[in-house]
Amino acid sequence: MSALPSLSLSKPQAIFLKGLDTKFRAYVGGFGSGKTMVGCIDLLLFAGEHPGTVQGYFAPTYRDIRDTFWPTLEEAAEMIGFRLSVRKADKEVHLYRGRVYYGLIICRSMDEPGSIVGFKIARALVDEIDVMPTDKALTAWRKIIARMRLVIPGVVNGIGVTTTPEGFKFVYQTFASGSRRDYSMVQASTYENARFLPPDYIQSLRDSYTEELISAYLMGGFVNLTSGTVYRNYNRVLRRSTETIRDGEDLHIGQDFNVGNMASVVYVERPVGERPGWHAVGELTGVLDTPDLIAAINAKWQGHKIHIYPDATGKSRKTVDASLSDIALLRQARYVVHARDSNPAVKDRINAVNTGYAKGRLWLNDKACPRYAEAQEQQAYDKNGMPDKTTGHDHLNDAGGYVVNWVMPVVKPGVVPVVGSYSIRR
């Protein structure tokens, strides 16, 4: 491949591709800052310079590989002049330019570090590693480094990292200190990639996120997202609700399943201006199992339409009746069940609750929900930056979060890849 097209890049992207000469390089940026795109370009440029080589791509889950990496790599390949052959069953991508074979990209999930064995690569792209717990990220990183054994004469094998900052976790500890000789980093804000985004993308982020999240997810900065309590935006006085349940209105119940300690939080909707607002107005704790839960709900809130937002694991677990799952029993009780195939990511649920409080859309009646108010105030993070589950506060917090994340999730605006959105000068 004698010549490569000249790409129009943001300044941080150009620095990542051309200005960092260390073995390990990181591109840390906000949502929409072109992280995965520049990582894909990096892999393709390396393949163009070293035809026939084997590289690796590593993401937190296989869903990230399928939904993010493959479509972005296809867009980047079309810009540069490559053709892809994606072998989904093998989690591999084969690269071609015309009829010439340019190599292989092996794709693996960091959520399963045990799968990162049995192959050799010369280059790697590690995507969104900071969303993982720090100890798990470190385990995956060591596994990936161990795969960097493919020898190309005159080439120093290296790893590129592209990630959103998630507080002072793996990437901060590994790259930002500046004390490691072989590590370098560039930071990028969403603004620096704005010309490739929908016109309302940045404003929609600003409208939806707290100031801490804006610093991290828009500006690409390292901020402490895990200090103190988990629900740091809950203030018992400022977010105190005096709302109560009205006759016959719909009740929205978040449900966490625990044998002998079922936890439920009840919300009602009250408008805040032109936007919906939600008030926690009831709770249940210490209920034995799902049949007892149904009996308690029917006795306490008879005459109400019940919407229930359960822990998604209830689809597989069984309660007293071994032939029925917990969620099947809730449906049998004629409740409207809102459940996906899997639970939302923990950070997404926490962000939704904190943002709801910060934006004045979420309220809590601490007289009607005394244990839930206590749990919101007191649950802290553990040493891995995950919500502490040793105090028992997690059950009600998880239950309440299922409702909030469903009715007002904090979702980054979608960016639909458009071929040619990056200009090419040949």
Contacts in CASP RR format, 6 or more apart in sequence:
PFRMAT RR
TARGET T0000
AUTHOR 0000-0000-0000
METHOD contacts of the structure
MODEL  1
MSALPSLSLSKPQAIFLKGLDTKFRAYVGGFGSGKTMVGCIDLLLFAGEH
PGTVQGYFAPTYRDIRDTFWPTLEEAAEMIGFRLSVRKADKEVHLYRGRV
YYGLIICRSMDEPGSIVGFKIARALVDEIDVMPTDKALTAWRKIIARMRL
VIPGVVNGIGVTTTPEGFKFVYQTFASGSRRDYSMVQASTYENARFLPPD
YIQSLRDSYTEELISAYLMGGFVNLTSGTVYRNYNRVLRRSTETIRDGED
LHIGQDFNVGNMASVVYVERPVGERPGWHAVGELTGVLDTPDLIAAINAK
WQGHKIHIYPDATGKSRKTVDASLSDIALLRQARYVVHARDSNPAVKDRI
NAVNTGYAKGRLWLNDKACPRYAEAQEQQAYDKNGMPDKTTGHDHLNDAG
GYVVNWVMPVVKPGVVPVVGSYSIRR
1 48 0 8 1.000
1 49 0 8 1.000
1 51 0 8 1.000
1 97 0 8 1.000
1 100 0 8 1.000
1 102 0 8 1.000
4 45 0 8 1.000
4 48 0 8 1.000
4 80 0 8 1.000
5 79 0 8 1.000
5 80 0 8 1.000
5 81 0 8 1.000
5 424 0 8 1.000
5 425 0 8 1.000
5 426 0 8 1.000
6 424 0 8 1.000
6 425 0 8 1.000
6 426 0 8 1.000
7 41 0 8 1.000
7 79 0 8 1.000
7 80 0 8 1.000
7 422 0 8 1.000
7 423 0 8 1.000
7 424 0 8 1.000
7 425 0 8 1.000
8 422 0 8 1.000
8 423 0 8 1.000
8 424 0 8 1.000
8 425 0 8 1.000
9 17 0 8 1.000
9 38 0 8 1.000
9 422 0 8 1.000
10 33 0 8 1.000
10 34 0 8 1.000
10 188 0 8 1.000
10 192 0 8 1.000
10 193 0 8 1.000
11 192 0 8 1.000
12 27 0 8 1.000
12 29 0 8 1.000
12 33 0 8 1.000
12 186 0 8 1.000
12 187 0 8 1.000
12 188 0 8 1.000
12 192 0 8 1.000
13 27 0 8 1.000
13 34 0 8 1.000
13 37 0 8 1.000
13 38 0 8 1.000
13 41 0 8 1.000
13 188 0 8 1.000
13 193 0 8 1.000
15 186 0 8 1.000
16 25 0 8 1.000
16 27 0 8 1.000
16 38 0 8 1.000
16 39 0 8 1.000
16 42 0 8 1.000
16 186 0 8 1.000
17 38 0 8 1.000
17 41 0 8 1.000
17 42 0 8 1.000
17 45 0 8 1.000
20 184 0 8 1.000
20 185 0 8 1.000
20 186 0 8 1.000
21 184 0 8 1.000
22 181 0 8 1.000
22 182 0 8 1.000
22 183 0 8 1.000
22 184 0 8 1.000
23 156 0 8 1.000
23 157 0 8 1.000
23 158 0 8 1.000
23 159 0 8 1.000
23 182 0 8 1.000
23 183 0 8 1.000
24 158 0 8 1.000
24 159 0 8 1.000
24 160 0 8 1.000
24 161 0 8 1.000
24 174 0 8 1.000
24 175 0 8 1.000
24 180 0 8 1.000
24 182 0 8 1.000
24 183 0 8 1.000
24 184 0 8 1.000
25 158 0 8 1.000
25 159 0 8 1.000
25 160 0 8 1.000
25 161 0 8 1.000
25 183 0 8 1.000
25 184 0 8 1.000
25 185 0 8 1.000
25 186 0 8 1.000
26 160 0 8 1.000
26 161 0 8 1.000
26 162 0 8 1.000
26 163 0 8 1.000
26 171 0 8 1.000
26 174 0 8 1.000
26 175 0 8 1.000
26 183 0 8 1.000
26 184 0 8 1.000
26 185 0 8 1.000
26 186 0 8 1.000
27 35 0 8 1.000
27 38 0 8 1.000
27 39 0 8 1.000
27 160 0 8 1.000
27 161 0 8 1.000
27 162 0 8 1.000
27 163 0 8 1.000
27 185 0 8 1.000
27 186 0 8 1.000
27 188 0 8 1.000
28 163 0 8 1.000
28 164 0 8 1.000
28 165 0 8 1.000
28 171 0 8 1.000
28 175 0 8 1.000
28 176 0 8 1.000
28 185 0 8 1.000
28 186 0 8 1.000
28 187 0 8 1.000
28 188 0 8 1.000
28 220 0 8 1.000
28 221 0 8 1.000
28 222 0 8 1.000
29 35 0 8 1.000
29 163 0 8 1.000
29 164 0 8 1.000
29 165 0 8 1.000
29 187 0 8 1.000
29 188 0 8 1.000
29 189 0 8 1.000
29 190 0 8 1.000
29 220 0 8 1.000
29 221 0 8 1.000
30 164 0 8 1.000
30 165 0 8 1.000
30 188 0 8 1.000
30 189 0 8 1.000
30 190 0 8 1.000
30 216 0 8 1.000
30 217 0 8 1.000
30 218 0 8 1.000
30 219 0 8 1.000
30 220 0 8 1.000
30 221 0 8 1.000
31 164 0 8 1.000
31 190 0 8 1.000
31 205 0 8 1.000
31 217 0 8 1.000
31 218 0 8 1.000
31 412 0 8 1.000
31 413 0 8 1.000
32 190 0 8 1.000
32 193 0 8 1.000
32 197 0 8 1.000
32 201 0 8 1.000
32 412 0 8 1.000
32 415 0 8 1.000
33 188 0 8 1.000
33 189 0 8 1.000
33 190 0 8 1.000
33 192 0 8 1.000
33 193 0 8 1.000
33 220 0 8 1.000
34 188 0 8 1.000
34 193 0 8 1.000
34 196 0 8 1.000
35 127 0 8 1.000
35 128 0 8 1.000
35 162 0 8 1.000
35 163 0 8 1.000
35 164 0 8 1.000
35 188 0 8 1.000
36 68 0 8 1.000
36 69 0 8 1.000
36 72 0 8 1.000
36 127 0 8 1.000
36 162 0 8 1.000
37 72 0 8 1.000
37 75 0 8 1.000
37 76 0 8 1.000
37 422 0 8 1.000
38 162 0 8 1.000
39 125 0 8 1.000
39 127 0 8 1.000
39 160 0 8 1.000
39 162 0 8 1.000
40 69 0 8 1.000
40 72 0 8 1.000
40 73 0 8 1.000
40 75 0 8 1.000
40 76 0 8 1.000
40 77 0 8 1.000
40 125 0 8 1.000
41 76 0 8 1.000
41 80 0 8 1.000
42 125 0 8 1.000
42 160 0 8 1.000
43 55 0 8 1.000
43 56 0 8 1.000
43 57 0 8 1.000
43 73 0 8 1.000
43 105 0 8 1.000
43 123 0 8 1.000
43 125 0 8 1.000
44 73 0 8 1.000
44 76 0 8 1.000
44 77 0 8 1.000
44 80 0 8 1.000
44 82 0 8 1.000
44 95 0 8 1.000
45 80 0 8 1.000
46 53 0 8 1.000
46 55 0 8 1.000
46 122 0 8 1.000
46 123 0 8 1.000
47 53 0 8 1.000
47 55 0 8 1.000
47 82 0 8 1.000
47 95 0 8 1.000
47 102 0 8 1.000
47 103 0 8 1.000
48 97 0 8 1.000
48 102 0 8 1.000
50 122 0 8 1.000
50 152 0 8 1.000
50 155 0 8 1.000
51 100 0 8 1.000
51 101 0 8 1.000
51 102 0 8 1.000
51 103 0 8 1.000
52 101 0 8 1.000
52 102 0 8 1.000
52 103 0 8 1.000
52 104 0 8 1.000
53 103 0 8 1.000
53 104 0 8 1.000
53 122 0 8 1.000
53 123 0 8 1.000
53 150 0 8 1.000
53 152 0 8 1.000
54 103 0 8 1.000
54 104 0 8 1.000
54 105 0 8 1.000
54 106 0 8 1.000
54 119 0 8 1.000
54 120 0 8 1.000
54 121 0 8 1.000
54 122 0 8 1.000
54 150 0 8 1.000
55 103 0 8 1.000
55 104 0 8 1.000
55 105 0 8 1.000
55 106 0 8 1.000
55 121 0 8 1.000
55 122 0 8 1.000
55 123 0 8 1.000
55 124 0 8 1.000
55 125 0 8 1.000
56 105 0 8 1.000
56 106 0 8 1.000
56 107 0 8 1.000
56 108 0 8 1.000
56 121 0 8 1.000
56 123 0 8 1.000
56 124 0 8 1.000
56 125 0 8 1.000
56 147 0 8 1.000
57 65 0 8 1.000
57 69 0 8 1.000
57 93 0 8 1.000
57 105 0 8 1.000
57 106 0 8 1.000
57 107 0 8 1.000
57 108 0 8 1.000
57 124 0 8 1.000
57 125 0 8 1.000
57 127 0 8 1.000
58 107 0 8 1.000
58 108 0 8 1.000
58 109 0 8 1.000
58 110 0 8 1.000
58 116 0 8 1.000
58 124 0 8 1.000
58 125 0 8 1.000
58 126 0 8 1.000
58 127 0 8 1.000
58 129 0 8 1.000
58 140 0 8 1.000
58 144 0 8 1.000
59 65 0 8 1.000
59 68 0 8 1.000
59 69 0 8 1.000
59 107 0 8 1.000
59 109 0 8 1.000
59 110 0 8 1.000
59 127 0 8 1.000
59 128 0 8 1.000
60 109 0 8 1.000
60 110 0 8 1.000
60 111 0 8 1.000
60 127 0 8 1.000
60 128 0 8 1.000
60 129 0 8 1.000
60 131 0 8 1.000
60 132 0 8 1.000
61 109 0 8 1.000
61 111 0 8 1.000
62 91 0 8 1.000
62 109 0 8 1.000
62 111 0 8 1.000
64 109 0 8 1.000
64 127 0 8 1.000
64 128 0 8 1.000
65 91 0 8 1.000
65 107 0 8 1.000
65 109 0 8 1.000
66 88 0 8 1.000
68 127 0 8 1.000
69 107 0 8 1.000
69 127 0 8 1.000
70 86 0 8 1.000
70 93 0 8 1.000
71 417 0 8 1.000
72 417 0 8 1.000
73 84 0 8 1.000
73 93 0 8 1.000
73 105 0 8 1.000
74 84 0 8 1.000
74 86 0 8 1.000
75 417 0 8 1.000
75 418 0 8 1.000
75 419 0 8 1.000
75 420 0 8 1.000
75 421 0 8 1.000
77 83 0 8 1.000
77 84 0 8 1.000
77 95 0 8 1.000
78 419 0 8 1.000
78 420 0 8 1.000
79 419 0 8 1.000
79 420 0 8 1.000
79 422 0 8 1.000
79 424 0 8 1.000
80 424 0 8 1.000
81 97 0 8 1.000
82 95 0 8 1.000
82 96 0 8 1.000
82 97 0 8 1.000
82 102 0 8 1.000
83 95 0 8 1.000
83 96 0 8 1.000
83 97 0 8 1.000
83 98 0 8 1.000
84 93 0 8 1.000
84 94 0 8 1.000
84 95 0 8 1.000
84 96 0 8 1.000
85 93 0 8 1.000
85 94 0 8 1.000
85 96 0 8 1.000
86 92 0 8 1.000
86 93 0 8 1.000
87 93 0 8 1.000
87 94 0 8 1.000
91 106 0 8 1.000
91 107 0 8 1.000
91 108 0 8 1.000
92 104 0 8 1.000
92 105 0 8 1.000
92 106 0 8 1.000
92 107 0 8 1.000
93 104 0 8 1.000
93 105 0 8 1.000
93 107 0 8 1.000
94 101 0 8 1.000
94 103 0 8 1.000
94 104 0 8 1.000
94 105 0 8 1.000
95 101 0 8 1.000
95 102 0 8 1.000
95 103 0 8 1.000
95 104 0 8 1.000
95 105 0 8 1.000
96 102 0 8 1.000
106 119 0 8 1.000
106 121 0 8 1.000
108 115 0 8 1.000
108 116 0 8 1.000
109 115 0 8 1.000
110 116 0 8 1.000
110 126 0 8 1.000
110 129 0 8 1.000
110 132 0 8 1.000
110 136 0 8 1.000
110 137 0 8 1.000
110 140 0 8 1.000
111 132 0 8 1.000
111 136 0 8 1.000
113 136 0 8 1.000
113 139 0 8 1.000
113 140 0 8 1.000
113 143 0 8 1.000
114 143 0 8 1.000
116 140 0 8 1.000
116 143 0 8 1.000
116 144 0 8 1.000
116 146 0 8 1.000
116 147 0 8 1.000
117 143 0 8 1.000
117 147 0 8 1.000
118 147 0 8 1.000
119 147 0 8 1.000
120 147 0 8 1.000
120 148 0 8 1.000
120 149 0 8 1.000
120 150 0 8 1.000
121 147 0 8 1.000
121 148 0 8 1.000
121 149 0 8 1.000
121 150 0 8 1.000
121 157 0 8 1.000
122 148 0 8 1.000
122 150 0 8 1.000
122 151 0 8 1.000
122 152 0 8 1.000
122 155 0 8 1.000
122 157 0 8 1.000
122 158 0 8 1.000
123 157 0 8 1.000
123 158 0 8 1.000
123 159 0 8 1.000
124 144 0 8 1.000
124 147 0 8 1.000
124 148 0 8 1.000
124 158 0 8 1.000
124 159 0 8 1.000
124 160 0 8 1.000
125 159 0 8 1.000
125 160 0 8 1.000
125 161 0 8 1.000
125 162 0 8 1.000
126 140 0 8 1.000
126 141 0 8 1.000
126 144 0 8 1.000
126 159 0 8 1.000
126 160 0 8 1.000
126 161 0 8 1.000
126 162 0 8 1.000
126 163 0 8 1.000
127 161 0 8 1.000
127 162 0 8 1.000
127 163 0 8 1.000
128 162 0 8 1.000
128 163 0 8 1.000
128 164 0 8 1.000
129 137 0 8 1.000
129 140 0 8 1.000
129 141 0 8 1.000
129 161 0 8 1.000
129 163 0 8 1.000
129 170 0 8 1.000
129 171 0 8 1.000
130 137 0 8 1.000
130 163 0 8 1.000
130 164 0 8 1.000
130 165 0 8 1.000
130 166 0 8 1.000
130 167 0 8 1.000
130 169 0 8 1.000
130 170 0 8 1.000
130 171 0 8 1.000
131 163 0 8 1.000
131 164 0 8 1.000
131 166 0 8 1.000
131 345 0 8 1.000
131 347 0 8 1.000
132 140 0 8 1.000
132 170 0 8 1.000
133 384 0 8 1.000
133 385 0 8 1.000
133 386 0 8 1.000
134 169 0 8 1.000
134 170 0 8 1.000
134 173 0 8 1.000
134 384 0 8 1.000
134 385 0 8 1.000
135 384 0 8 1.000
137 169 0 8 1.000
137 170 0 8 1.000
138 170 0 8 1.000
141 170 0 8 1.000
141 174 0 8 1.000
144 159 0 8 1.000
145 159 0 8 1.000
148 157 0 8 1.000
148 158 0 8 1.000
148 159 0 8 1.000
149 157 0 8 1.000
150 157 0 8 1.000
161 171 0 8 1.000
161 175 0 8 1.000
163 171 0 8 1.000
164 216 0 8 1.000
164 217 0 8 1.000
164 220 0 8 1.000
165 171 0 8 1.000
165 172 0 8 1.000
165 187 0 8 1.000
165 216 0 8 1.000
165 220 0 8 1.000
165 221 0 8 1.000
165 222 0 8 1.000
165 223 0 8 1.000
166 216 0 8 1.000
166 225 0 8 1.000
166 347 0 8 1.000
167 216 0 8 1.000
167 222 0 8 1.000
167 223 0 8 1.000
167 224 0 8 1.000
167 225 0 8 1.000
167 226 0 8 1.000
168 222 0 8 1.000
168 224 0 8 1.000
169 385 0 8 1.000
171 185 0 8 1.000
172 222 0 8 1.000
174 180 0 8 1.000
174 183 0 8 1.000
175 183 0 8 1.000
175 184 0 8 1.000
175 185 0 8 1.000
176 185 0 8 1.000
176 222 0 8 1.000
187 220 0 8 1.000
187 221 0 8 1.000
188 220 0 8 1.000
189 218 0 8 1.000
189 219 0 8 1.000
189 220 0 8 1.000
190 197 0 8 1.000
190 201 0 8 1.000
190 202 0 8 1.000
190 205 0 8 1.000
190 217 0 8 1.000
190 218 0 8 1.000
190 219 0 8 1.000
190 220 0 8 1.000
191 202 0 8 1.000
191 218 0 8 1.000
194 201 0 8 1.000
194 202 0 8 1.000
196 421 0 8 1.000
196 422 0 8 1.000
197 415 0 8 1.000
198 413 0 8 1.000
198 415 0 8 1.000
200 413 0 8 1.000
201 413 0 8 1.000
201 414 0 8 1.000
201 415 0 8 1.000
202 218 0 8 1.000
204 413 0 8 1.000
205 214 0 8 1.000
205 217 0 8 1.000
205 218 0 8 1.000
205 412 0 8 1.000
205 413 0 8 1.000
206 214 0 8 1.000
206 218 0 8 1.000
208 355 0 8 1.000
208 410 0 8 1.000
208 411 0 8 1.000
209 217 0 8 1.000
209 218 0 8 1.000
209 351 0 8 1.000
209 355 0 8 1.000
209 410 0 8 1.000
210 233 0 8 1.000
210 351 0 8 1.000
210 354 0 8 1.000
210 355 0 8 1.000
210 358 0 8 1.000
211 358 0 8 1.000
212 223 0 8 1.000
212 224 0 8 1.000
212 225 0 8 1.000
213 225 0 8 1.000
213 351 0 8 1.000
213 355 0 8 1.000
213 410 0 8 1.000
215 221 0 8 1.000
215 223 0 8 1.000
216 222 0 8 1.000
216 223 0 8 1.000
216 225 0 8 1.000
217 412 0 8 1.000
226 381 0 8 1.000
226 385 0 8 1.000
227 381 0 8 1.000
228 380 0 8 1.000
228 381 0 8 1.000
229 377 0 8 1.000
229 378 0 8 1.000
229 379 0 8 1.000
229 380 0 8 1.000
230 350 0 8 1.000
230 379 0 8 1.000
230 380 0 8 1.000
230 381 0 8 1.000
230 387 0 8 1.000
230 388 0 8 1.000
230 397 0 8 1.000
231 350 0 8 1.000
231 353 0 8 1.000
231 354 0 8 1.000
231 357 0 8 1.000
231 376 0 8 1.000
231 377 0 8 1.000
231 379 0 8 1.000
231 397 0 8 1.000
232 354 0 8 1.000
233 353 0 8 1.000
233 354 0 8 1.000
233 355 0 8 1.000
233 356 0 8 1.000
233 357 0 8 1.000
233 358 0 8 1.000
234 353 0 8 1.000
234 354 0 8 1.000
234 357 0 8 1.000
234 364 0 8 1.000
234 376 0 8 1.000
234 377 0 8 1.000
235 357 0 8 1.000
236 364 0 8 1.000
236 366 0 8 1.000
236 373 0 8 1.000
236 377 0 8 1.000
239 357 0 8 1.000
239 360 0 8 1.000
239 362 0 8 1.000
239 363 0 8 1.000
239 364 0 8 1.000
240 363 0 8 1.000
240 364 0 8 1.000
240 365 0 8 1.000
240 366 0 8 1.000
241 279 0 8 1.000
241 280 0 8 1.000
241 281 0 8 1.000
241 363 0 8 1.000
241 364 0 8 1.000
241 365 0 8 1.000
242 365 0 8 1.000
243 268 0 8 1.000
243 270 0 8 1.000
243 279 0 8 1.000
243 281 0 8 1.000
243 363 0 8 1.000
243 365 0 8 1.000
244 281 0 8 1.000
244 365 0 8 1.000
244 368 0 8 1.000
245 251 0 8 1.000
245 266 0 8 1.000
245 268 0 8 1.000
245 281 0 8 1.000
245 282 0 8 1.000
245 301 0 8 1.000
245 304 0 8 1.000
246 268 0 8 1.000
248 303 0 8 1.000
248 304 0 8 1.000
248 305 0 8 1.000
249 268 0 8 1.000
249 304 0 8 1.000
250 268 0 8 1.000
250 269 0 8 1.000
250 304 0 8 1.000
250 305 0 8 1.000
250 306 0 8 1.000
250 307 0 8 1.000
251 266 0 8 1.000
251 267 0 8 1.000
251 268 0 8 1.000
251 301 0 8 1.000
251 304 0 8 1.000
251 305 0 8 1.000
251 306 0 8 1.000
251 307 0 8 1.000
252 266 0 8 1.000
252 267 0 8 1.000
252 268 0 8 1.000
252 269 0 8 1.000
252 278 0 8 1.000
252 307 0 8 1.000
252 308 0 8 1.000
252 309 0 8 1.000
252 403 0 8 1.000
252 407 0 8 1.000
253 264 0 8 1.000
253 265 0 8 1.000
253 266 0 8 1.000
253 267 0 8 1.000
253 297 0 8 1.000
253 306 0 8 1.000
253 307 0 8 1.000
253 308 0 8 1.000
253 309 0 8 1.000
253 403 0 8 1.000
254 264 0 8 1.000
254 265 0 8 1.000
254 266 0 8 1.000
254 267 0 8 1.000
254 308 0 8 1.000
254 309 0 8 1.000
254 310 0 8 1.000
254 399 0 8 1.000
254 400 0 8 1.000
254 401 0 8 1.000
254 402 0 8 1.000
254 403 0 8 1.000
255 262 0 8 1.000
255 263 0 8 1.000
255 264 0 8 1.000
255 293 0 8 1.000
255 308 0 8 1.000
255 309 0 8 1.000
255 310 0 8 1.000
255 311 0 8 1.000
255 330 0 8 1.000
255 399 0 8 1.000
255 402 0 8 1.000
256 262 0 8 1.000
256 263 0 8 1.000
256 264 0 8 1.000
256 311 0 8 1.000
256 395 0 8 1.000
256 396 0 8 1.000
256 398 0 8 1.000
256 399 0 8 1.000
256 402 0 8 1.000
257 290 0 8 1.000
257 310 0 8 1.000
257 311 0 8 1.000
257 313 0 8 1.000
257 314 0 8 1.000
257 317 0 8 1.000
257 326 0 8 1.000
258 395 0 8 1.000
259 288 0 8 1.000
259 289 0 8 1.000
260 286 0 8 1.000
260 287 0 8 1.000
260 288 0 8 1.000
260 289 0 8 1.000
261 285 0 8 1.000
261 286 0 8 1.000
261 287 0 8 1.000
261 395 0 8 1.000
262 284 0 8 1.000
262 285 0 8 1.000
262 286 0 8 1.000
262 287 0 8 1.000
262 288 0 8 1.000
262 289 0 8 1.000
262 290 0 8 1.000
262 292 0 8 1.000
262 293 0 8 1.000
263 283 0 8 1.000
263 284 0 8 1.000
263 285 0 8 1.000
263 286 0 8 1.000
263 395 0 8 1.000
263 396 0 8 1.000
263 398 0 8 1.000
263 399 0 8 1.000
264 283 0 8 1.000
264 284 0 8 1.000
264 285 0 8 1.000
264 287 0 8 1.000
264 293 0 8 1.000
264 297 0 8 1.000
264 399 0 8 1.000
265 280 0 8 1.000
265 282 0 8 1.000
265 283 0 8 1.000
265 369 0 8 1.000
265 372 0 8 1.000
265 396 0 8 1.000
265 399 0 8 1.000
265 400 0 8 1.000
265 401 0 8 1.000
265 403 0 8 1.000
266 280 0 8 1.000
266 281 0 8 1.000
266 282 0 8 1.000
266 283 0 8 1.000
266 284 0 8 1.000
266 301 0 8 1.000
266 369 0 8 1.000
267 278 0 8 1.000
267 279 0 8 1.000
267 280 0 8 1.000
267 281 0 8 1.000
267 400 0 8 1.000
267 403 0 8 1.000
267 404 0 8 1.000
267 407 0 8 1.000
268 278 0 8 1.000
268 279 0 8 1.000
268 281 0 8 1.000
269 276 0 8 1.000
269 277 0 8 1.000
269 278 0 8 1.000
269 279 0 8 1.000
269 407 0 8 1.000
270 277 0 8 1.000
270 278 0 8 1.000
270 279 0 8 1.000
271 277 0 8 1.000
272 360 0 8 1.000
272 361 0 8 1.000
275 361 0 8 1.000
276 361 0 8 1.000
276 407 0 8 1.000
276 408 0 8 1.000
277 360 0 8 1.000
277 361 0 8 1.000
277 362 0 8 1.000
277 363 0 8 1.000
277 408 0 8 1.000
278 361 0 8 1.000
278 362 0 8 1.000
278 363 0 8 1.000
278 403 0 8 1.000
278 404 0 8 1.000
278 407 0 8 1.000
278 408 0 8 1.000
279 363 0 8 1.000
279 364 0 8 1.000
279 365 0 8 1.000
280 363 0 8 1.000
280 364 0 8 1.000
280 365 0 8 1.000
280 368 0 8 1.000
280 369 0 8 1.000
280 372 0 8 1.000
280 400 0 8 1.000
281 365 0 8 1.000
281 368 0 8 1.000
281 369 0 8 1.000
282 365 0 8 1.000
282 368 0 8 1.000
282 369 0 8 1.000
282 372 0 8 1.000
283 368 0 8 1.000
283 369 0 8 1.000
283 370 0 8 1.000
283 371 0 8 1.000
283 372 0 8 1.000
283 396 0 8 1.000
284 293 0 8 1.000
284 296 0 8 1.000
284 297 0 8 1.000
284 300 0 8 1.000
285 371 0 8 1.000
285 395 0 8 1.000
285 396 0 8 1.000
287 293 0 8 1.000
287 296 0 8 1.000
289 319 0 8 1.000
289 320 0 8 1.000
290 319 0 8 1.000
290 320 0 8 1.000
290 326 0 8 1.000
290 329 0 8 1.000
290 330 0 8 1.000
291 319 0 8 1.000
291 320 0 8 1.000
291 321 0 8 1.000
291 329 0 8 1.000
294 329 0 8 1.000
294 330 0 8 1.000
294 333 0 8 1.000
297 306 0 8 1.000
297 333 0 8 1.000
297 335 0 8 1.000
298 333 0 8 1.000
305 336 0 8 1.000
306 333 0 8 1.000
306 335 0 8 1.000
306 336 0 8 1.000
307 335 0 8 1.000
307 336 0 8 1.000
307 338 0 8 1.000
308 330 0 8 1.000
308 335 0 8 1.000
308 336 0 8 1.000
308 337 0 8 1.000
308 338 0 8 1.000
309 338 0 8 1.000
309 339 0 8 1.000
309 402 0 8 1.000
309 403 0 8 1.000
309 406 0 8 1.000
310 326 0 8 1.000
310 327 0 8 1.000
310 330 0 8 1.000
310 337 0 8 1.000
310 339 0 8 1.000
310 402 0 8 1.000
311 343 0 8 1.000
311 398 0 8 1.000
311 399 0 8 1.000
311 402 0 8 1.000
312 339 0 8 1.000
312 340 0 8 1.000
312 341 0 8 1.000
312 342 0 8 1.000
312 343 0 8 1.000
313 343 0 8 1.000
314 325 0 8 1.000
314 326 0 8 1.000
314 327 0 8 1.000
315 325 0 8 1.000
315 326 0 8 1.000
315 327 0 8 1.000
315 339 0 8 1.000
315 341 0 8 1.000
316 325 0 8 1.000
317 325 0 8 1.000
317 326 0 8 1.000
318 324 0 8 1.000
318 325 0 8 1.000
318 326 0 8 1.000
319 325 0 8 1.000
319 326 0 8 1.000
319 329 0 8 1.000
321 329 0 8 1.000
324 332 0 8 1.000
327 337 0 8 1.000
327 339 0 8 1.000
330 337 0 8 1.000
331 337 0 8 1.000
338 406 0 8 1.000
343 349 0 8 1.000
343 402 0 8 1.000
344 352 0 8 1.000
344 402 0 8 1.000
344 405 0 8 1.000
344 409 0 8 1.000
346 386 0 8 1.000
346 387 0 8 1.000
348 405 0 8 1.000
348 409 0 8 1.000
348 410 0 8 1.000
349 398 0 8 1.000
349 401 0 8 1.000
349 402 0 8 1.000
349 404 0 8 1.000
349 405 0 8 1.000
350 387 0 8 1.000
351 410 0 8 1.000
352 401 0 8 1.000
352 404 0 8 1.000
352 405 0 8 1.000
352 408 0 8 1.000
352 409 0 8 1.000
352 410 0 8 1.000
353 362 0 8 1.000
353 400 0 8 1.000
353 401 0 8 1.000
353 404 0 8 1.000
353 405 0 8 1.000
355 408 0 8 1.000
355 410 0 8 1.000
356 362 0 8 1.000
356 404 0 8 1.000
356 408 0 8 1.000
361 408 0 8 1.000
362 404 0 8 1.000
362 408 0 8 1.000
364 372 0 8 1.000
364 373 0 8 1.000
364 376 0 8 1.000
366 373 0 8 1.000
371 396 0 8 1.000
372 396 0 8 1.000
372 397 0 8 1.000
372 400 0 8 1.000
374 393 0 8 1.000
375 392 0 8 1.000
375 393 0 8 1.000
375 394 0 8 1.000
375 395 0 8 1.000
375 396 0 8 1.000
375 397 0 8 1.000
376 397 0 8 1.000
378 391 0 8 1.000
378 393 0 8 1.000
379 387 0 8 1.000
379 388 0 8 1.000
379 391 0 8 1.000
379 393 0 8 1.000
379 394 0 8 1.000
379 397 0 8 1.000
380 387 0 8 1.000
380 388 0 8 1.000
381 387 0 8 1.000
381 388 0 8 1.000
382 388 0 8 1.000
382 389 0 8 1.000
382 390 0 8 1.000
387 394 0 8 1.000
387 397 0 8 1.000
388 394 0 8 1.000
END
